[in-house]
Amino acid sequence: MTQQDIARMTGVSQTTVSIVLNERDDAAVRIAPETRERVLAAIRRTGYVADPIARRLAAQRNRFLGVFTYEPVFPAGLGDFYHPFLVGIEECAERIGCDLLLFTSAPVIDGRRRIFSQDNRLRLADGCVLLGRWLDPEELARLIAEGQPFVSVGRRDDAGGPVPYVGADYPTATAAQVRRAAELGHRTIAYVGEGSGPESHADRFRGFTTATQEAGITGLHFKMDKLVLGRALKAGCTAIFVEEFADGAALADEATERGLRVPEDLSFVALGDPTRPASTDLDFSGYRIPRREMGWQAVEVLSAILDGTAGETQRLLSCEPVTGATLAVARA
């Protein structure tokens, strides 16, 4: 079945069929409603599907959106964390009538995939969603310089130009947890984690330091290791904010082994969802990352960029506070 066949069946020109298929309806190509419906009815009846290659040549779009992941997203250890992002990406792509192309052939260098290699395939898709906790700034700069449409899931620093992204507002969410701890009487609290490196870590730590200063309480920073709990307790910390959920679970277990009660003797706040397996029965206080919505809106922004209708291409979404059961009034 071809456009010529549809044209013969409906008594119109092939050009008219093409205009209806491509949903054009401007002053130069006005089609009568009854003619448009007659063509659409024939298309539905015959099951005609436009040749995607031909449509790409005509419209410079093939309705394929790429998904490039810097880290594997399907192993059991990370599957639960990345799954909501992928769900949002898939749902929005379906909503706007696009197919997804997952790029998996990129070479792995220093434990991470690289976009640019001898066989860079990103241009097979109209544009690409980039997913990963860490994205290479040099590759982002090259994507911008070469004009390749893309959107990052997660805030990224500018790289030779504004990087389109949909991220989580970690500074605001973290600051809100600090204020809550201060209201409960905590005067010395610890931040356990890197606090630097990926933007998501730096943003959390920025929210933490700003809020502790504004609240007039002491905020201490520790890297995660086997001695961190002892150092935090020696410094008089009554609450521990963990960058990684799994670290919080491990430290809470250690606190229990030391004879401390959680949260009566020592409170914990988890700054986000688990990124690696964590076995615990504790209902952690903290916040959840809007992962599904971030994936959805990343596709939404990418589609707007491709259509030339993009307004704001850098979005931060609010995190959902979780009251939990690990943050309580500070011990006397």
Salt bridges, closest charged atoms under 4 A:
ASP5 OD1 - ARG8 NH2 2.33
ASP25 OD1 - ARG30 NH1 3.29
ASP25 OD1 - ARG36 NH2 3.84
GLU37 OE2 - ARG44 NH2 2.60
GLU91 OE1 - ARG292 NH2 2.65
ASP119 OD2 - ARG121 NH2 2.96
ASP126 OD2 - ARG61 NE 3.15
ASP136 OD2 - ARG114 NE 3.86
GLU146 OE2 - ARG142 NE 2.85
ASP157 OD1 - ARG155 NH1 2.91
GLU194 OE1 - LYS223 NZ 3.67
GLU199 OE1 - ARG156 NH1 3.41
ASP203 OD2 - ARG155 NE 2.73
ASP203 OD1 - ARG206 NH2 2.92
ASP225 OD2 - ARG231 NH2 3.06
GLU243 OE1 - HIS201 ND1 3.35
GLU244 OE2 - ARG133 NH1 3.39
GLU244 OE2 - HIS201 NE2 3.63
ASP247 OD1 - ARG276 NH2 2.35
GLU254 OE2 - ARG258 NE 3.41
ASP265 OD2 - ARG261 NE 3.17
ASP273 OD2 - ARG291 NE 3.53
GLU300 OE1 - ARG315 NH1 2.90
ASP307 OD1 - ARG61 NH1 2.84
GLU320 OE2 - ARG288 NH1 3.99
